[in-house]
Amino acid sequence: MIEQEKYTEAEIVCVKLIEQYPEQIDGLHRYAELYEARGELQRAADYYHPTADFAEKAEGFGKISADFFRKKATQLES
């Protein structure tokens, strides 16, 4: 949906992901991608930071993933 610029629909999915699957990273990550695609870079960074925190604490993610999300946040804040 993001790639097709269906941002309203994508945001609805993000809300559902966070509500229905709070133990998963997907809602946070997709929100970050959505705001980045919209050009709302600070808002995107605001979601990449907690995405990185999640990746650090959750099983199945490593330092590389967390570092990627942190770097993305920092780049968008610049």
FENFENQUI-V531803 format. One record per run of one state. SS is the DSSP state (alpha for helix, beta for strand, coil for the rest). FROM is the first residue (numbers start at 1). TO is the last residue. If there is no record, write none. Layout:
# FENFENQUI-V531803
[[SS,FROM,TO] [SS,FROM,TO]]
This chain:
# FENFENQUI-V531803
[[coil,1,6] [alpha,7,20] [coil,21,25] [alpha,26,38] [coil,39,40] [alpha,41,57] [coil,58,62] [alpha,63,77] [coil,78,78]]
